[in-house]
Amino acid sequence: MVKMIIWTQTAQRVFDSIIEYSLTHADSSEHAKKFFLEVYTQINKISKHPTRGRRVIGTKSMRFINFGKHYELFYRMEGKTLFISNFFDTRQHPNKRPY
């Protein structure tokens, strides 16, 4: 069971930019709201079952989960601390994938 959740600066910056883009360029704020709720739903699930995500090839502790239609959430565990590391929009070129 996770005792603490820490967001990296990268994860916070990418999360904020997705929300900001959704609010300014999407048809409505519904996309931003849906993304926000889905991220926190996924973090809640990960905190209960930290090994549910797939391991990132080439790393020892990094995992990711897919959520929504186009997003991946990258995270790692250190003891009882969950680190939210990054997000990736899968509509981008795969070479831009962070891990």
Residue frames relative to the residue before (quaternion, step in Angstrom):
aa qw qx qy qz dx dy dz
M 1.0000 0.0000 0.0000 0.0000 0.00 0.00 0.00
V 0.4387 -0.7069 0.5033 0.2334 3.54 -0.96 0.94
K 0.2569 -0.7719 0.5667 0.1304 3.57 -0.98 0.92
M 0.8038 0.0817 -0.0122 0.5892 3.58 1.10 -0.70
I 0.1671 -0.7573 0.6241 0.0949 3.56 -1.13 0.76
I 0.0398 -0.7945 0.6056 -0.0225 3.56 -0.79 1.09
W 0.2553 -0.7420 0.6043 0.1381 3.53 -0.95 0.97
T 0.3861 -0.6813 0.5615 0.2674 3.58 -0.98 0.81
Q 0.6414 -0.5131 0.3889 0.4172 3.57 -1.23 0.34
T 0.6243 0.5429 -0.3364 0.4497 3.59 1.03 -0.76
A 0.6633 0.5012 -0.3066 0.4634 3.58 0.87 -0.94
Q 0.6628 0.5032 -0.3097 0.4600 3.59 0.91 -0.86
R 0.6561 0.5140 -0.3053 0.4605 3.59 0.97 -0.87
V 0.6787 0.4749 -0.2957 0.4759 3.62 0.88 -0.91
F 0.6210 0.5376 -0.3320 0.4639 3.59 0.99 -0.85
D 0.6752 0.4947 -0.2889 0.4646 3.59 0.85 -0.98
S 0.6740 0.4957 -0.3103 0.4514 3.59 0.93 -0.83
I 0.6244 0.5168 -0.3465 0.4722 3.62 1.05 -0.64
I 0.6483 0.5015 -0.3136 0.4795 3.58 0.95 -0.85
E 0.6681 0.5049 -0.3044 0.4540 3.60 0.87 -0.95
Y 0.6513 0.5073 -0.3189 0.4657 3.59 0.92 -0.86
S 0.6506 0.5268 -0.3105 0.4504 3.56 0.97 -0.88
L 0.6862 0.4878 -0.2841 0.4588 3.56 0.97 -0.83
T 0.7608 0.3948 -0.2106 0.4702 3.59 1.00 -0.76
H 0.8023 0.3072 -0.1479 0.4900 3.61 1.05 -0.66
A 0.6076 0.5564 -0.3638 0.4346 3.60 1.13 -0.44
D 0.6819 -0.5023 0.3487 0.4015 3.55 -1.28 0.32
S 0.7990 -0.0405 0.0424 0.5985 3.58 1.07 -0.66
S 0.6284 -0.5297 0.4025 0.4032 3.54 -1.28 -0.01
E 0.4176 0.7240 -0.4592 0.3008 3.59 1.26 -0.02
H 0.6319 0.5321 -0.3395 0.4497 3.59 0.98 -0.78
A 0.6543 0.5087 -0.3096 0.4662 3.59 0.92 -0.88
K 0.6605 0.5028 -0.3033 0.4680 3.57 0.93 -0.89
K 0.6595 0.5095 -0.3026 0.4625 3.58 0.93 -0.91
F 0.6470 0.5109 -0.3135 0.4713 3.59 0.95 -0.88
F 0.6480 0.5328 -0.3084 0.4484 3.59 0.87 -0.98
L 0.7017 0.4635 -0.2727 0.4674 3.58 0.79 -1.00
E 0.6550 0.5175 -0.3159 0.4510 3.58 0.97 -0.80
V 0.6200 0.5340 -0.3455 0.4594 3.60 1.00 -0.77
Y 0.7183 0.4409 -0.2679 0.4668 3.59 0.78 -0.94
T 0.5812 0.5437 -0.3707 0.4787 3.60 1.16 -0.48
Q 0.6781 0.4871 -0.2887 0.4687 3.58 0.90 -0.92
I 0.6361 0.5135 -0.3341 0.4691 3.61 0.96 -0.76
N 0.6262 0.5284 -0.3310 0.4682 3.59 1.01 -0.76
K 0.6606 0.4971 -0.3032 0.4739 3.61 0.96 -0.85
I 0.6523 0.5084 -0.3132 0.4668 3.58 0.97 -0.87
S 0.6493 0.5309 -0.3313 0.4322 3.59 0.94 -0.83
K 0.6767 0.4624 -0.2911 0.4935 3.59 1.14 -0.52
H 0.7933 0.1071 -0.0226 0.5989 3.58 1.11 -0.75
P 0.1614 -0.8626 0.4713 0.0876 3.60 0.39 1.23
T 0.7042 0.4606 -0.2817 0.4610 3.61 1.09 -0.50
R 0.4078 0.7443 -0.4568 0.2666 3.59 1.20 0.18
G 0.6435 0.5267 -0.3275 0.4487 3.60 1.11 -0.53
R 0.5201 -0.6165 0.4868 0.3353 3.54 -1.28 0.35
R 0.5056 -0.6419 0.4836 0.3136 3.56 -1.09 0.70
V 0.4089 -0.6710 0.5620 0.2583 3.52 -1.14 0.73
I 0.4622 -0.6920 0.4835 0.2715 3.57 -0.75 1.08
G 0.7972 0.2909 -0.2307 0.4761 3.55 -0.94 0.93
T 0.7009 0.3637 -0.2733 0.5493 3.60 1.26 0.08
K 0.5000 -0.6744 0.4598 0.2893 3.55 -1.17 0.52
S 0.8444 0.1858 -0.0552 0.4995 3.57 0.85 -0.92
M 0.5464 0.6309 -0.4063 0.3719 3.62 1.20 -0.20
R 0.0439 -0.7741 0.6315 -0.0080 3.54 -1.03 0.94
F 0.0993 -0.7862 0.6030 0.0923 3.55 -1.28 0.24
I 0.1507 -0.7446 0.6392 0.1195 3.51 -1.32 0.42
N 0.3744 -0.6761 0.5842 0.2479 3.52 -1.20 0.60
F 0.0782 0.7795 -0.6207 0.0319 3.55 -1.10 0.68
G 0.7525 0.2649 -0.2595 0.5443 3.52 -1.17 0.55
K 0.6933 -0.4459 0.3348 0.4565 3.56 -1.14 -0.47
H 0.8529 0.2114 -0.0227 0.4769 3.56 0.96 -0.86
Y 0.6657 0.5396 -0.3038 0.4164 3.62 1.12 0.21
E 0.1459 -0.7329 0.6567 0.1014 3.49 -1.32 0.57
L 0.1881 -0.7506 0.6256 0.0994 3.55 -1.08 0.82
F 0.1836 -0.7863 0.5850 0.0761 3.58 -0.75 1.10
Y 0.0793 0.7974 -0.5905 0.0959 3.55 -0.95 0.92
R 0.1043 -0.7639 0.6297 0.0956 3.53 -1.35 0.22
M 0.3238 -0.7254 0.5775 0.1883 3.51 -1.27 0.52
E 0.0021 -0.7386 0.6739 0.0162 3.53 -1.16 0.76
G 0.7995 -0.0901 0.0006 0.5939 3.53 -0.25 1.28
K 0.7537 -0.3128 0.2594 0.5165 3.58 -0.64 -1.12
T 0.5435 0.5925 -0.3999 0.4401 3.55 1.25 0.49
L 0.2197 -0.7586 0.6051 0.1002 3.55 -0.92 1.02
F 0.1407 -0.7806 0.6065 0.0551 3.56 -0.79 1.07
I 0.2357 -0.7249 0.6330 0.1354 3.57 -0.75 1.11
S 0.1921 -0.8586 0.4718 0.0583 3.57 -0.35 1.27
N 0.7977 -0.1803 0.1709 0.5495 3.59 0.87 -0.86
F 0.2543 -0.7100 0.6278 0.1927 3.52 -1.41 0.15
F 0.0760 -0.7857 0.6116 0.0530 3.55 -1.19 0.50
D 0.2946 -0.7164 0.6088 0.1713 3.54 -1.00 0.94
T 0.3625 -0.7894 0.4581 0.1885 3.59 -0.41 1.22
R 0.5360 0.6035 -0.4197 0.4151 3.60 1.23 0.03
Q 0.5595 0.5809 -0.3888 0.4454 3.57 1.29 -0.12
H 0.6510 -0.4821 0.3932 0.4348 3.57 -1.30 0.20
P 0.5501 -0.6517 0.4091 0.3247 3.63 -0.88 0.89
N 0.5907 0.5769 -0.3792 0.4177 3.62 1.11 -0.47
K 0.6332 0.5289 -0.3296 0.4590 3.60 1.20 -0.34
R 0.4296 0.7082 -0.4586 0.3219 3.59 1.29 -0.15
P 0.4844 -0.7315 0.3922 0.2766 3.62 -0.68 1.04
Y 0.7997 0.1792 -0.1018 0.5639 3.62 1.06 -0.54
